[in-house]
């Protein structure tokens, strides 16, 4: 099992540019989560999907952020236009089902720097 | 609103000591609780998961306990090693009106001194 795979690992972009972060969940996991981590706010849930359908996007900061999951093996998070305050580490996580046995598996994250 | 608190925020101990990290949560209606480890600049690695009906879980030198009624969990690390240095995060999973939430504490930054 390759785990949750995120790309790119690092992204440096100029303010105003579009940024796309990618995630491949673990095969068989039907939940996918996008988190953002900053020193000030810790880990924040942005959005999550169940069976490719967005369930809760209340954590998405504003309309500049959007996320899609076109199929069970891929999701992307887009920021357009990007701003310096979007600089953070973005994590993707996946989970299988809703049994109490199951926890979350996180990817290695994408470190985004907007200059 | 579920809040998760980890105390202390930072801990530094000499190698070989046994230590306890604390996690408290305000709402006992949790699904499970997960302890993670995060190394600087890295992702989160799951260490232990305790279901709401369980009292403890063990993996190697790690033991996690859960007391739902008091809203507390502890992570016990035996015979600490410099390689244990990392930030440790606890997270509680809840289902609220059909939506699930994984709420994290702010973490305890652990340093093991050789």
Interface residues (C-beta under 8 A of the other chain):
Chain A: X31 X33 X42 X43 X45 X48 X55 X56 X91 X93 X98 X100 X101 X102 X103 X104 X105 X106 X107 X108 X109 X111
Chain B: X31 X32 X34 X36 X41 X42 X43 X44 X45 X46 X49 X51 X52 X53 X89 X91 X93 X95 X98 X99 X100 X101 X102 X104 X106 X107
